[in-house]
Structure formats: structure tokens, C-alpha cells
Amino acid sequence: MKTLQLRVRIAAAVAITCIGVVFGLAIALHTASEELEKTLVDHIVSEEMVYLVRHHLENPSIVIREPGANLQYYVAKNTNDLERIPEPLRNLQVGQHEIGLGLDEQHVIVREVDGTRFIVAYDAGPHEIRQQQFKQLLLLAIGAAAIIAAGLGYWIAGLITRQITDLSARVAVLDPGSPRAPLVEPGQDPEVAALAHAFDEYQSRIRALIEREQEFTGNASHELRTPLTAIRTSCELLETETGLPEKTRARIAAISGATERMTGQIEMLLFLARAQAVNNRESVALADSVNAAIEPLHGEIQRKALQFENNIPLEATVSTNRHALHLVLTNLLRNAVQYTPSGSVRIDWKAPTLTVTDTGPGIPEMHRERMFDRHFRGSDAGDGFGLGLAIVKRACDHCGWSIAVSTPSDDGTAFELTLS
């Protein structure tokens, strides 16, 4: 379930609170209005009854004033007088009564004095109409309050969350390795300032960590390059010697080539460790790159009697970073040879995708989501620390490539490297 934005939640809380208060006031007003109407009507009916009885007893011959539009007087001295009274009022007991519902509601008071029955009936219909109009007015007020409260709440929530939103936008574009102005600024709310200060402290620790890592990788690079340079120089000097057998010269060339590739791999690993972009692109012959990557694995291929097929056309080329491609191919081919006890390893090219296929045991479905994690190994077969595929994934991410895995048959694994 998707979590609502903080601003929306604050606006909803403000709106619900305002609507609740208005709704409570509306109910209180409506209840008070009904009670007031009832008390007023009962008072009017009682006053009219007092008037009717007093005037009739003082002088029955005097004509009683005409009642109002909502009032009816009835005086019954005998049975004939009682028959002329409307049936709903005729048999009422002495006291106050409410008869009818809604617009037909009447408030009636009945008294008997010296054998004479006095009845005053008040038509409460107009009061009910006013009550309904008042109820509709309250409902309109609640609706208007809901709309106003929602808009006001959203505006207030924007004011409350503006500093957090601004801080979030600044944090989103932070570069851990670049200098920047502090996130803490004058005028920030104490809570936001505390959060900004925590981010500043965390950023400082990250920068210190990056600086230490860069210093270490720089030192490691220097220390590794020195012996490699010595090996490469020695190979160059040996190649100038006369009278060396061709077999020896071939071995010297192989050592020199391996040294060159190792130097490139060190450079590539440093790029990855420092999260730098790999922009050194050149035209790379894919078949030659695959042959260079598989060369150190020929001994294991022969020992296992594997069949290796390089099905890439000699003319196939791609513009990319040579060292990054060599690093990825080396790890993919080493994994394929290492985990294939028998059968074959094949590499195919269908632009822009290289596919490395083996006939090994395959990768179980439950392990595929984690197979590019560092130090994850699906089985105990073979040597290694579970870093090869993690390096492949990181190199692909830096170069903008994609890597996917599939099972071409019941056994085996196919890694698809898309160079785009």
C-alpha cells in the first residue's frame, strides 16, 4: 500500500479536525434549535390556554379574539360541542400533547374547568419547515467548511513541509565526493535544522571514507603498477635479444600480453572502485577480445576436455572500453569453464548482444535474484569468493550495458551481455 505524502497527511489531519469541530457545532446548534422551538411553542400554547380560560370564565358571552393562523381554540360545554371538535383532538386527556409528524405536527394543551373542556391547538408545521431549512443550511456550512478546510490544510501543510521539501531536494543532488555548502541554514525550524545537521555530519563521514578509499586505491595502483612495469620492461629487453628460440619468444610475448591486460584490469577496477565514468572508447574486435579472455583458461579447458566455440565473426567490432569488456568477458568465461564439468562453452554474437553459454548444472531460479550480489555463491563447487559476477554487474552499470541470465535447456546457463 502506497504511503501518502507528508503534506497530504497533514492537510487531511487539519481538514478532518476542522470538519469534526464544525460538525459537532452543527449538531449542537441543531439540537439547541429544536429544544428552543419546542420550549417556545409550549410556552405560546400555555399562554393561549391561560388567556382562553380566563376570558371565558370572566364573561362567557364575550367573543374571544380570533386566534392566529397557527392557533385553534375549542370550548366544549356539552356533548354537542365535543362532537364539533376535530377527531384527533376530541379524545385527548387533560395535559400537553404532541400529535402528528413532520409538517402535520401539532402541539395541543387540554384543560377542564367546572365541567367545561378547553383545547388550544398550535400548528407546528411552519416551525418544522424552518427546522428543515436550518438543517440544510448546516449541511451546506459543513460542506463549505470541508472544502475550505481541505484547501487551507493543504496550504498550511505546504508551509510546514516546505523546509523539509527543500532539504530533500538539496540532499537528492548531493555528490559525496564534491565540496558543498552546509545544509544547515539560518531561519530553519529547530527540527529541520537538526535533520540538516545530521545530514552534514553523515556527508562528512562519507567524504572522509571516500578520501581514505581513494588514497588506498591510488597507493595499491602504484604498488601494483611498479612490478608490472618491471615485468613489461624485462619482456621488451628480452625480445631484443638475438638467438632466442621462437618458442621462448612466444612465451615472452604471452607474458608481455598478460602484463598489459593485467595493467588494464587494474585501471578498470580503480575506475569501478572510485565510481568514475568509463569514457575511454575505441573500436574493439570482439573475436580477438574473446580469444584474449579465454587464453588463461586453456589449461583447465584441456584438463576437463571441454569444447570451446568462439562463434563471433572476425569482422565483428564494437566501440566500447576495451579494458571493461575484457574484465567482463574474463569473469563470464572463467565462471563458465569453472562450473562446467563436461560438455562445452560457447560464445555467440548477435548485435548488440554477446551470449556466453555453457552446459553446466545451471543456476537455480531461487538464486538468480542474488547471483550478482557480492560474496554470494550458489554452490560450493569451484574456488572463488563470489566476486566475479558482482564485478561484472558493476562494470555493466558503469558502461551502460545490461546483463541477463537464462537457462537455454534442462542444464546449462546463458549470460546475455548487451553492449548498448
ChimeraX attribute file (.defattr): number of C-alpha atoms within 10 A of each C-alpha:
attribute: neighborCount
match mode: 1-to-1
recipient: residues
	/A:1	3
	/A:2	4
	/A:3	6
	/A:4	9
	/A:5	9
	/A:6	15
	/A:7	20
	/A:8	15
	/A:9	15
	/A:10	20
	/A:11	22
	/A:12	18
	/A:13	17
	/A:14	20
	/A:15	22
	/A:16	16
	/A:17	15
	/A:18	19
	/A:19	22
	/A:20	15
	/A:21	13
	/A:22	18
	/A:23	19
	/A:24	13
	/A:25	14
	/A:26	19
	/A:27	13
	/A:28	12
	/A:29	15
	/A:30	17
	/A:31	12
	/A:32	12
	/A:33	15
	/A:34	15
	/A:35	12
	/A:36	12
	/A:37	17
	/A:38	15
	/A:39	12
	/A:40	12
	/A:41	19
	/A:42	19
	/A:43	12
	/A:44	14
	/A:45	21
	/A:46	17
	/A:47	12
	/A:48	21
	/A:49	20
	/A:50	14
	/A:51	13
	/A:52	20
	/A:53	19
	/A:54	12
	/A:55	15
	/A:56	16
	/A:57	13
	/A:58	9
	/A:59	10
	/A:60	11
	/A:61	9
	/A:62	10
	/A:63	9
	/A:64	13
	/A:65	10
	/A:66	9
	/A:67	13
	/A:68	9
	/A:69	8
	/A:70	12
	/A:71	18
	/A:72	15
	/A:73	18
	/A:74	18
	/A:75	19
	/A:76	18
	/A:77	14
	/A:78	11
	/A:79	8
	/A:80	9
	/A:81	12
	/A:82	17
	/A:83	11
	/A:84	12
	/A:85	16
	/A:86	10
	/A:87	10
	/A:88	9
	/A:89	19
	/A:90	16
	/A:91	11
	/A:92	14
	/A:93	12
	/A:94	14
	/A:95	11
	/A:96	17
	/A:97	15
	/A:98	14
	/A:99	15
	/A:100	13
	/A:101	11
	/A:102	14
	/A:103	13
	/A:104	12
	/A:105	17
	/A:106	21
	/A:107	20
	/A:108	25
	/A:109	23
	/A:110	21
	/A:111	18
	/A:112	16
	/A:113	10
	/A:114	7
	/A:115	10
	/A:116	14
	/A:117	19
	/A:118	21
	/A:119	27
	/A:120	24
	/A:121	23
	/A:122	23
	/A:123	20
	/A:124	23
	/A:125	17
	/A:126	14
	/A:127	17
	/A:128	18
	/A:129	13
	/A:130	12
	/A:131	16
	/A:132	14
	/A:133	12
	/A:134	16
	/A:135	17
	/A:136	12
	/A:137	13
	/A:138	19
	/A:139	14
	/A:140	12
	/A:141	16
	/A:142	21
	/A:143	15
	/A:144	13
	/A:145	20
	/A:146	20
	/A:147	14
	/A:148	15
	/A:149	21
	/A:150	21
	/A:151	16
	/A:152	16
	/A:153	24
	/A:154	21
	/A:155	15
	/A:156	16
	/A:157	20
	/A:158	18
	/A:159	12
	/A:160	15
	/A:161	16
	/A:162	13
	/A:163	16
	/A:164	20
	/A:165	14
	/A:166	11
	/A:167	18
	/A:168	12
	/A:169	11
	/A:170	11
	/A:171	15
	/A:172	9
	/A:173	8
	/A:174	12
	/A:175	11
	/A:176	16
	/A:177	15
	/A:178	7
	/A:179	10
	/A:180	11
	/A:181	7
	/A:182	12
	/A:183	17
	/A:184	17
	/A:185	12
	/A:186	7
	/A:187	9
	/A:188	13
	/A:189	13
	/A:190	9
	/A:191	10
	/A:192	18
	/A:193	19
	/A:194	13
	/A:195	16
	/A:196	21
	/A:197	16
	/A:198	14
	/A:199	17
	/A:200	18
	/A:201	13
	/A:202	13
	/A:203	19
	/A:204	15
	/A:205	13
	/A:206	14
	/A:207	17
	/A:208	14
	/A:209	14
	/A:210	16
	/A:211	14
	/A:212	12
	/A:213	14
	/A:214	15
	/A:215	12
	/A:216	12
	/A:217	18
	/A:218	14
	/A:219	12
	/A:220	13
	/A:221	16
	/A:222	11
	/A:223	11
	/A:224	14
	/A:225	17
	/A:226	11
	/A:227	12
	/A:228	17
	/A:229	15
	/A:230	12
	/A:231	16
	/A:232	20
	/A:233	13
	/A:234	13
	/A:235	20
	/A:236	14
	/A:237	10
	/A:238	15
	/A:239	16
	/A:240	10
	/A:241	9
	/A:242	7
	/A:243	7
	/A:244	11
	/A:245	8
	/A:246	9
	/A:247	9
	/A:248	12
	/A:249	17
	/A:250	12
	/A:251	12
	/A:252	18
	/A:253	17
	/A:254	15
	/A:255	15
	/A:256	21
	/A:257	15
	/A:258	18
	/A:259	20
	/A:260	15
	/A:261	18
	/A:262	17
	/A:263	18
	/A:264	17
	/A:265	18
	/A:266	18
	/A:267	16
	/A:268	22
	/A:269	20
	/A:270	17
	/A:271	17
	/A:272	18
	/A:273	14
	/A:274	16
	/A:275	12
	/A:276	11
	/A:277	12
	/A:278	17
	/A:279	10
	/A:280	11
	/A:281	13
	/A:282	12
	/A:283	11
	/A:284	16
	/A:285	17
	/A:286	22
	/A:287	20
	/A:288	17
	/A:289	17
	/A:290	18
	/A:291	13
	/A:292	17
	/A:293	22
	/A:294	21
	/A:295	13
	/A:296	14
	/A:297	15
	/A:298	13
	/A:299	10
	/A:300	13
	/A:301	21
	/A:302	11
	/A:303	8
	/A:304	16
	/A:305	13
	/A:306	19
	/A:307	14
	/A:308	17
	/A:309	13
	/A:310	18
	/A:311	11
	/A:312	19
	/A:313	13
	/A:314	11
	/A:315	9
	/A:316	14
	/A:317	17
	/A:318	16
	/A:319	13
	/A:320	18
	/A:321	17
	/A:322	21
	/A:323	22
	/A:324	25
	/A:325	23
	/A:326	21
	/A:327	22
	/A:328	21
	/A:329	22
	/A:330	23
	/A:331	18
	/A:332	23
	/A:333	21
	/A:334	17
	/A:335	17
	/A:336	24
	/A:337	25
	/A:338	18
	/A:339	19
	/A:340	21
	/A:341	16
	/A:342	15
	/A:343	15
	/A:344	20
	/A:345	23
	/A:346	18
	/A:347	20
	/A:348	17
	/A:349	19
	/A:350	10
	/A:351	12
	/A:352	12
	/A:353	17
	/A:354	20
	/A:355	20
	/A:356	22
	/A:357	24
	/A:358	30
	/A:359	24
	/A:360	20
	/A:361	14
	/A:362	21
	/A:363	18
	/A:364	12
	/A:365	9
	/A:366	9
	/A:367	13
	/A:368	14
	/A:369	9
	/A:370	13
	/A:371	21
	/A:372	20
	/A:373	16
	/A:374	14
	/A:375	15
	/A:376	16
	/A:377	18
	/A:378	15
	/A:379	9
	/A:380	7
	/A:381	9
	/A:382	11
	/A:383	9
	/A:384	12
	/A:385	10
	/A:386	16
	/A:387	16
	/A:388	22
	/A:389	21
	/A:390	18
	/A:391	19
	/A:392	22
	/A:393	19
	/A:394	18
	/A:395	23
	/A:396	19
	/A:397	14
	/A:398	16
	/A:399	18
	/A:400	13
	/A:401	16
	/A:402	16
	/A:403	18
	/A:404	12
	/A:405	17
	/A:406	15
	/A:407	18
	/A:408	14
	/A:409	10
	/A:410	10
	/A:411	12
	/A:412	21
	/A:413	25
	/A:414	24
	/A:415	21
	/A:416	20
	/A:417	23
	/A:418	18
	/A:419	18
	/A:420	13
